[in-house]
Amino acid sequence: MAVFNMIEEADATGKVKEVFEDIKKKRNTDYINNFWKMLANNPETLERTWTKKEEKYRLHKQFLENVSQQPRNFRENLDFYTASDEKRCFG
């Protein structure tokens, strides 16, 4: 038995509907997954979470665009550092 119900798109109103529309537009999809539907039980939390996620997506995309313009040795070192960091090689 669920403690909260998911807010379906058809039932969304006000701020929830606005955030759902923004999610679909920015992610170029017509689907809202269950994560967002559950957060919609609290519209303020839904909006705050989406705003933070959206900023991370934007920064990640910007970072990737900038990296692709860097010299080859910079990109190779970045790949090495990222792999080493994921394996916790740097303590």
C-alpha positions as CSV (number, residue, x, y, z in Angstrom):
1,M,0.0,0.0,0.0
2,A,1.5,3.3,-1.1
3,V,1.8,6.2,1.4
4,F,1.6,8.7,-1.4
5,N,-0.1,8.6,-4.8
6,M,1.6,9.6,-7.9
7,I,0.3,12.8,-9.5
8,E,-0.4,11.9,-13.1
9,E,0.0,14.5,-15.8
10,A,-3.8,14.6,-16.5
11,D,-4.4,15.5,-12.8
12,A,-1.6,18.1,-12.5
13,T,-2.6,21.7,-11.9
14,G,-0.9,24.9,-11.1
15,K,2.8,24.8,-10.3
16,V,3.0,21.0,-10.8
17,K,1.6,21.3,-14.3
18,E,4.1,24.1,-15.1
19,V,7.1,22.0,-13.8
20,F,5.9,18.9,-15.7
21,E,5.7,21.0,-18.9
22,D,9.2,22.4,-18.3
23,I,10.6,18.9,-17.7
24,K,9.1,17.7,-21.0
25,K,10.3,20.7,-22.9
26,K,13.9,20.7,-21.5
27,R,14.4,17.0,-21.7
28,N,12.7,16.8,-25.2
29,T,10.3,14.1,-24.2
30,D,6.5,13.6,-23.8
31,Y,7.0,11.4,-20.7
32,I,7.1,12.2,-17.0
33,N,8.7,9.4,-15.0
34,N,7.5,8.2,-11.6
35,F,10.3,10.1,-9.7
36,W,8.8,13.4,-10.7
37,K,5.2,12.2,-10.2
38,M,6.0,11.3,-6.6
39,L,7.7,14.6,-5.9
40,A,4.6,16.3,-7.2
41,N,2.8,15.5,-3.9
42,N,4.7,18.6,-2.7
43,P,4.9,21.2,-5.4
44,E,7.6,23.3,-3.7
45,T,9.9,20.2,-3.4
46,L,9.2,19.3,-7.1
47,E,10.1,22.7,-8.3
48,R,13.2,23.0,-6.1
49,T,14.5,19.6,-7.2
50,W,13.8,20.2,-10.9
51,T,15.6,23.6,-10.7
52,K,18.7,22.0,-9.1
53,K,18.7,19.1,-11.6
54,E,18.2,21.4,-14.5
55,E,21.2,23.5,-13.4
56,K,23.4,20.4,-13.2
57,Y,22.3,19.3,-16.6
58,R,23.1,22.7,-18.0
59,L,26.5,22.9,-16.4
60,H,27.4,19.3,-17.5
61,K,26.4,20.1,-21.1
62,Q,28.5,23.3,-21.0
63,F,31.5,21.5,-19.5
64,L,31.3,18.8,-22.2
65,E,31.2,21.4,-24.9
66,N,34.2,23.2,-23.5
67,V,36.2,20.1,-23.0
68,S,35.7,19.1,-26.7
69,Q,37.5,22.4,-27.7
70,Q,40.6,21.7,-25.5
71,P,43.8,20.2,-26.8
72,R,44.1,16.4,-27.1
73,N,46.6,16.0,-24.2
74,F,44.2,18.0,-21.9
75,R,41.3,15.7,-22.7
76,E,43.5,12.6,-22.2
77,N,44.7,13.8,-18.8
78,L,41.1,14.6,-17.9
79,D,40.0,11.1,-18.8
80,F,42.9,9.6,-16.8
81,Y,42.0,11.7,-13.8
82,T,38.3,10.9,-14.0
83,A,39.0,7.2,-14.2
84,S,41.5,7.3,-11.3
85,D,39.1,9.3,-9.2
86,E,36.3,6.9,-9.8
87,K,38.6,4.0,-8.7
88,R,39.6,6.1,-5.6
89,C,43.3,6.2,-6.6
90,F,43.9,9.6,-5.2
91,G,42.7,8.8,-1.6
